[in-house]
Amino acid sequence: MDNLLRQLVRGKALLFIIVLGLGGCFQVGCHNTLISSPSPFIKSFINSSWTQRYGEAPGENTITFIWSAIVSVFALGGLLGSISVRWVTNLLGRKRAMIWNNAINVVGLGIMIISKPANSFEMILISRFFFGFTSGLGGNLHVIYLGEISPKKIRGMVTLTVATFKAVGKLTGQFAGLSEILGREDWWNILLCVPAFFSIIQMVTLPFFPEAPRYLLIEKGNTEQCKKALQCLWGPGDYKLEIEEMRLEQASLGGERSKTLLELLRDQSVRWQLLSMFVINGAIQFGGIPAVSVFSFSIFQEAGIPVEKIRYVTLGVGVSEILTNITCGLLIDRVGRRVLLWAGFGSMAVIMALITVSLELKDYSFWIPYSTVALVFLFVICFGGGPAGVVPSFSHEIFVQSYRSAAFVFIGIMTWAGFTVLGFIFPFLLAALKSFSFTLFSCVCLAASLYIFFTLPETKGKTPLEISEEFRNIRICGSSTDDKCLETRL
């Protein structure tokens, strides 16, 4: 631990990680949670704006439709932002792309603040789209940029801060939405701009940090600038081993340009990586975390917690996720990615099954609802200490430089499309299956755990080239040495 801290403070790495996080996944987490608190105030604003403009009150369906559009346009913007990451990074690089992303965020901030005095709900829609776009683009840029500045030995811990900043963003959104802070009718337009204020910090400070070293050497061929960037971030040193590893990757690519999404999907050599990301990200989207976030209020209410206190209990859930992410950061480069992933999903599967049982038996004894609350906390802890913490690092490690941008387009499409689809189908799923819908989530988590346990190679302490070779050696039965096994052709 002391050695890790010394590495982080020898140069500007620790400060850079904080600055990068504020304009990256912090934005995604914060926007996801702060939208629920001002919802009645925004609906009231839609009603008054429509009435003043057209001389009559809008129908309930009209208000619901406009409110739904305000919520969902964020996901649409996120989808488009994540799709654009390859084009933007190829055009601008990592650093300038982040700065321009923040500039778009500031435009969205200005539109949102003006929307209330301008009496325009359309401006809220435009601003939310901008916020979604910058969250989708910035979230992907955050992972790519962070992975390309990290030394191999502590890459897992450094890239895990992506999940930590997302969790901190969620907690910040919940905290800012309290009625004692900004969760009041007079301040809803300011509340929705909270993440954008943090992005201004990044826009002002990021020019004082270097471009990603791997990008400078592998894509731009500038060894001297790469060395200076490493020294700026990680302190004095010649970094011969790191530079040699980058040169090997550069030589293996043979000057190959960055792949498009279609080229990535057609390439036989990365089919196992794509399948793995499909399984893992699908399990995160449909494994119960969104459902627990949405229905935690009703679960806590069933436990007999006073309604006015539930929001503070929800803050406790957010704090537990942050603490678990930090703990995961201390373990990821010791235990490895694979164990944390399969154990995390496996634990989540068991907990989801127990939540189903506790919801069915909640009326049989006074203590059962309290056990449900404990299970929700435990579920969030297992998620934060496993999949949420490991996936950013794993996503970056399993693709070489020329495939990485296109891979993050693929992951972004999955994430944001899954977010949108789940938002539409889950209410119908809950109405049809009631508490047994959590059994479905349990099955998804179990399937992901089994896939990871039997198929996925460990990536700890390996270069992207070594990891790619491990994926190429995957066999159907999970053994690369058994002559009876045929290599899988996907």
NORJORA-V301949 format. One record per backbone hydrogen bond with DSSP energy under -1.0 kcal/mol. CO is the residue of the C=O (numbers start at 1). NH is the residue of the N-H. If there is no record, write none. Layout:
[[CO & NH] [CO & NH]]
This chain:
[[1 & 5] [2 & 6] [3 & 7] [4 & 8] [5 & 9] [6 & 10] [8 & 14] [12 & 16] [13 & 17] [14 & 18] [15 & 19] [16 & 20] [17 & 21] [18 & 22] [19 & 23] [21 & 26] [24 & 27] [25 & 29] [26 & 30] [27 & 31] [28 & 32] [29 & 33] [30 & 34] [36 & 39] [38 & 42] [39 & 43] [40 & 44] [41 & 45] [42 & 46] [43 & 47] [44 & 48] [45 & 49] [46 & 50] [47 & 51] [48 & 52] [49 & 53] [50 & 54] [51 & 55] [59 & 63] [60 & 64] [61 & 65] [62 & 66] [63 & 67] [64 & 68] [65 & 69] [66 & 70] [67 & 71] [68 & 72] [69 & 73] [72 & 76] [73 & 77] [74 & 78] [75 & 79] [76 & 80] [77 & 81] [78 & 82] [79 & 83] [80 & 84] [84 & 88] [85 & 89] [86 & 90] [87 & 91] [88 & 92] [89 & 93] [94 & 98] [95 & 99] [96 & 100] [97 & 101] [98 & 102] [99 & 103] [100 & 104] [101 & 105] [102 & 106] [103 & 107] [104 & 108] [105 & 109] [106 & 110] [107 & 111] [108 & 112] [109 & 113] [110 & 114] [111 & 115] [114 & 118] [115 & 120] [116 & 119] [121 & 125] [122 & 126] [123 & 127] [124 & 128] [125 & 129] [126 & 130] [127 & 131] [128 & 132] [129 & 133] [130 & 134] [131 & 135] [132 & 136] [133 & 137] [134 & 138] [135 & 139] [136 & 140] [137 & 141] [138 & 142] [139 & 143] [140 & 144] [141 & 145] [142 & 146] [143 & 147] [144 & 148] [146 & 149] [148 & 214] [154 & 158] [155 & 159] [156 & 160] [158 & 161] [159 & 162] [160 & 164] [161 & 165] [162 & 166] [163 & 167] [164 & 168] [165 & 169] [166 & 170] [167 & 171] [168 & 172] [169 & 173] [170 & 174] [171 & 175] [172 & 176] [173 & 177] [175 & 178] [176 & 182] [178 & 181] [178 & 183] [182 & 184] [184 & 187] [187 & 191] [188 & 192] [190 & 193] [191 & 194] [193 & 197] [194 & 198] [195 & 199] [196 & 200] [198 & 202] [199 & 203] [200 & 204] [201 & 205] [202 & 206] [205 & 208] [206 & 209] [212 & 216] [213 & 217] [214 & 218] [215 & 219] [215 & 220] [216 & 222] [217 & 221] [222 & 226] [223 & 227] [224 & 228] [225 & 229] [226 & 230] [227 & 231] [228 & 232] [229 & 233] [230 & 234] [231 & 235] [232 & 12] [233 & 13] [239 & 243] [240 & 244] [241 & 245] [242 & 246] [243 & 247] [244 & 248] [245 & 249] [246 & 250] [247 & 251] [248 & 252] [249 & 253] [250 & 254] [253 & 256] [260 & 264] [261 & 265] [262 & 266] [267 & 270] [268 & 271] [270 & 274] [271 & 275] [272 & 276] [273 & 277] [274 & 278] [275 & 279] [276 & 280] [277 & 281] [278 & 282] [279 & 283] [280 & 284] [281 & 285] [282 & 286] [288 & 292] [289 & 293] [290 & 294] [291 & 295] [295 & 299] [296 & 300] [297 & 301] [298 & 302] [299 & 303] [300 & 305] [301 & 304] [306 & 309] [309 & 313] [310 & 314] [311 & 315] [312 & 316] [313 & 317] [314 & 318] [315 & 319] [316 & 320] [317 & 321] [318 & 322] [319 & 323] [320 & 324] [321 & 325] [322 & 326] [323 & 327] [324 & 328] [325 & 329] [326 & 330] [328 & 332] [331 & 334] [331 & 335] [337 & 341] [338 & 342] [339 & 343] [340 & 344] [341 & 345] [342 & 346] [343 & 347] [344 & 348] [345 & 349] [346 & 350] [347 & 351] [348 & 352] [349 & 353] [350 & 354] [351 & 355] [352 & 356] [353 & 357] [354 & 358] [355 & 359] [356 & 360] [357 & 361] [361 & 364] [367 & 371] [368 & 372] [369 & 373] [370 & 374] [371 & 375] [372 & 376] [373 & 377] [374 & 378] [375 & 379] [376 & 380] [377 & 381] [378 & 382] [379 & 383] [380 & 384] [381 & 385] [383 & 388] [386 & 390] [387 & 391] [390 & 394] [391 & 395] [392 & 396] [393 & 397] [394 & 398] [400 & 403] [400 & 404] [402 & 259] [403 & 407] [404 & 408] [405 & 409] [406 & 410] [407 & 411] [408 & 412] [409 & 413] [410 & 414] [411 & 415] [412 & 416] [413 & 417] [414 & 418] [415 & 419] [416 & 420] [417 & 421] [418 & 422] [419 & 423] [420 & 424] [421 & 425] [422 & 426] [425 & 429] [426 & 430] [427 & 431] [428 & 432] [429 & 433] [430 & 434] [433 & 436] [434 & 437] [435 & 438] [437 & 441] [438 & 442] [439 & 443] [440 & 444] [441 & 445] [442 & 446] [443 & 447] [444 & 448] [445 & 449] [446 & 450] [447 & 451] [448 & 452] [449 & 453] [450 & 454] [451 & 455] [459 & 462] [463 & 467] [464 & 468] [465 & 469] [466 & 470] [467 & 471] [468 & 472] [469 & 473] [471 & 474] [475 & 478] [482 & 485] [486 & 476]]
